[in-house]
Amino acid sequence: MNFNFGTDIAGTTFPNPIFTASGCAGSGKELVHFFSLSDLGAIVTKSIMLKPRSGRATPRMAETPSGMLNSIGLQGPGIDLFLENDIPWLRDQGARIIVSIAGETVEDYAVLARKLRTVSGLSAIEVNISCPNVENRGQVFACNPETARDAIAAVRRNIGGELPIIAKLSPDVTDITAIAQSVVEAGADSLALINTLLGMVIDTNTLSPKLSQRTGGLSGPAIRPIAVRAIYQVRAALPTIPIVGMGGVANGRDAFELVLAGANAISVGTATFGNPMAAITIKNELEELCIARGFNSFVEAVSYAHRTESK
């Protein structure tokens, strides 16, 4: 059987729907020792900011039941060194590149977009708006429709119409569909669902929080049902907007569940820490599942849970 495993995100075609998740494999240098980066649909880089960041103090990671907490703090080299070193390396690897950006102000996002506008070899820009907005008393951009819209609008104005914008949303909101609609109206071409959830772990031996910053982002299998719910709700509200699904995907069946809920592509993150080959294994398992369920192409499986419900 000649199965078509390709997917389309806002007019950009990818040979398969399995991406890395931002923050879990840097720019792919850790993974290239295990497989060719061109074997994945795309490499989503760690969220990059304007200036170099050393990240937060340790301890900044903690295991939790069926997951982990991280409070890394967007450690990175800053946009200029990133463009000088990481992008050329990724191009040499034959990777399809999605650059993730993050900012503390709307102007940060605008400047980052301008710097990326003329960079060749990019497939899309992921705008990580799950960051505190220092102009708004530390409120996370993605937790308010207005601040979310402002950040995406700034990127849209400065990136032009050449590159698709993928808005990465936080699940820590009352109504994620309202945020999704807001960023789409502001110019987002696609959505990434979901980012980590805010969590906390206290060490019962030391009687203190395990993380130096007390709270961190919860990821791993524990959050998958939340990802499925969020993707399903947003797909119902926005039937035509491409969604990159993520959150607790550890195997092909997990990925298939997000696809049925409405994901056009899947990002694999936390699973990579335990198995560097996780993304490749999930890619193979997802393709086999789609074929076994009688689909002639990957696209046929996307949002299928909505179609069966309406019958």
N, C-alpha and C positions, 0 to 999 in steps of 0.2 A: 504494500500500500504506500502511495506517495503522499505522506502526511505533510501538510503545510503548517509549520510551527512558527511562522513569522507573526509579528504583531506591529501595529501602527500606533504611535503616540503623537498626536497633533501634527500629522503629515510626515513624520519621520518614521521610516520603516526599520525594524530591527529583526534580525534573522531568527531570534528566539526570545521568549518573554522573561528570561531570568537575568536579573541585574544584581549587582552588589547593593548593599544598603550603606548609606553614608555613615562614616564614622567607625565602621567595623573592619575595614581593610585598608585604611589610608588611601593611597592612590593606586593600590593593587600590587605594590612591590613585594608584599608578604605572600601574595597568592601566586605570583608568577613562577615560583619554585615548584608548584604542584600541577599547574595546567596553563595553557595559553589563554591569555586574557581575551583573545578574539573568539574563544569558544562560548563566552557569555554574550547575552544580548547587549549589555552595556556595563561599564564601570562607573558607578556613582561615587565621586570623590568625597573625602571627608569635607565637612562644611568649612569653607575658607573665609577668613575675615580680612579686613583691610590691613591690620598690623599683626606682627608676630605675637603669639600668645603662648605662655608657658603652661597654661592650664591651672587647675586648682591643686591645692596641697593634698598630699596623700594622708590617709587612705582615701581612694576615690573610686574603688570598685568593691562590690560585696555580692556574694552569692545569695540567692533567695530561692524558695521552693519554686521549681519549674521556671527559673529565670535568673536575672541578675540586675543589680542596680549599678549605674555608673554616674559619676559626677566629674567627668574628665575636664569639662570647661572649655571645649572647643580649642584645645591645644593645636597649634599649627604655625607654619612659617610666615604667614601673611601673603597677600595676593601677589605681590611682585616676585618673590622668590618662587612661589608656586607656579606662576606662569613661566618663569625662566627654567625651572628644573622638571617639574612634574608633567606638564602638558607635552613637551617634546618627547619625554620618555614614554608616555602613554601612546602617543602617535606612533612611535617606533615599534611598540608592541602590537600594533594593529587593533587596538581597543576602540570601541565606540564610547565616546567620552561624554558623561553628564557631569558638569561641574556644579557642586552644591555650594551656595553662598549663605552667609549669615551676617547680621549686623546689629548694632546697638541703637542705631538711629535710622530714620528714613533716608537721610543723606548717605549713610554708609552703603545701603543697598543701591542707591543711585550711582555712587562712584564705582562700586564693584561691577555693576552692569556696564558702565562705560568702558571699563578696563577689559571686559570680556567681549565687547561688541565686535572687535576686529580680529579676535583670535580664531585661527583656522582649525578645522578638525573637530569642532564640538558638535554634539548631536542635540543637546538641550541644556538648559540651566534649571537646576533645582533651587528654589528659594526657600530656605529653611527659616520660617517665621516663628518657630517655637523658641524664641530667644527673648530675654527681658528687654523692654524698650526703655532705655535710660531717660528718654524725654518724657515718659509718661509714668514716672514713679515706679519703674521696674515692672510694669505690667507686660506680660508676654504678648507679643504682636498677635499671635494666632488665637488668643483668647477673647478678642473683641473684633467684631466685624469691621469697625472703622479703622483701627490700627492695622489690621490685616490687609484691608483694601489699600491703605496708604502705601504700605511697603511694596505690594505687588504693582501698584500703579507707578511707583518710582522706577522699578525695574523695567516695566513695559515702555515707559517714556524714553529710557536711556539705552535699552537694548535694541530698539527698533522692532521690525517685523521679521527679522531673519531667523532668530532662534526661538524654539518653543520654550515657554515658561511652565515649569512644574512647581506648583505651590505645595509645600510640605506642611500638613496641618497637625495640630495637637489634638489628642482625644480628651484633654482635660477641659471640656466645655460642656455647657448644657445642651446646646443644639449645634452639632457639627455641620448640619446642612445649611444653616444660616451663614456660617463662616465660609463654607464652600461656595455658596452663591455669591457672596460678597467678593471673593478673590477672582472668581470667573468674570464677574462684571467689571473688575478692575483690569482685566487683561490676561489672567492665567489661562493657558491652553490646556492644562492637565493638572491633576491633583495627586499628591503622594499621601497615602493613608495606611497606617497611622504612625506618628512619631511615638516616642516612649511616653509612659505615664509617670507622673510625679509620685515617688514612693519614699519610704523611710524604713530603716531597720535599726533596732536597738540591741546591743550586745548585752545579754542578761548576766554575763560574767563581770564585765567592766561597768555595767549599768549606764552606759553612754551610747550615743549613736555611733554606728560603725563607720559612717562616712564623715570626713572632716567638715564637709559643708552641710551635714545632717541629712539633707534630702538628695535624691538622685533620680535618674530616669530608669524606670522599670521596663525591661525587655525580656524576650524569651517566650516559651510556650504558654506561660500564664496569661499573656495578654491577647492571644489569638482570638478568642471569642469576641473581644472588644473590637478587634480589627475587622472581623467578619461583619459584625453589627454596623460599624461605621461605614464600611464599604457598601453594604447592602442599602443603608439609608440614603447615602449620597447618590448611589446609582439610581435609586428610585426617584430622587428629586432632580437629578441632572442626567438624563438617559444617554446623552451623546458625549459627555466629557470623558476623555480617557483618564483612567485611574491606575496609578502604580501602587499595588497593594503590598503591605508589609506588616509584620507584627507576629512573632512567634512561629514563623515557618521553619519547621525542622525536617520535613520530608515532602515528597511529592504530593501526598494526600492532603497535607496542610495547604500547600500551594493551590491545589485543585479546589479546595473549599473557598479560598479567597477569589479565585477565578469565577466560580459559580455565582458568588455574591456580586461580582461586577468588575473585578480587576482585569485590566488589559495587559498588565505585566506584574512581575513579582520581584521584590527586592529581598535578598537573603542577608541577614546580619548576624545576630547572636550565634546562630548555629555554626558559623565559621570559626568561632573561638574554640569549639570542641573538635571540629573536623574541617581542616582547610579545604577539603574537597566537597564540602556540603553543597555549594551552589551547583556544581556539575552533577552530583548525585540527584539533587532535586530536579534539575533540568531533565535528566533522563527519565526519572520516575513520573514526572508530570506528563511528558510526551506519551509514555506507555499507558498512563491512565486515560488520557484523552482518546487514544486509539481504542483501548479496551471498552470504553463507554460508547463507542460508535460514532465519534465525531470525525469528520473528514478534514477538519482544520482546527487549529487552536482557537481562532476567532469564533467558531461556532459554539465553543464552550463558555465563552465570556458572557456573564449575566444569565446563564441558563436557569438558575433558580428562580429568577423573576418570570421567565416565560412559562415554566411549568406551573408556577403558582397561579398564573392568570387563566390557565386552561380550565 
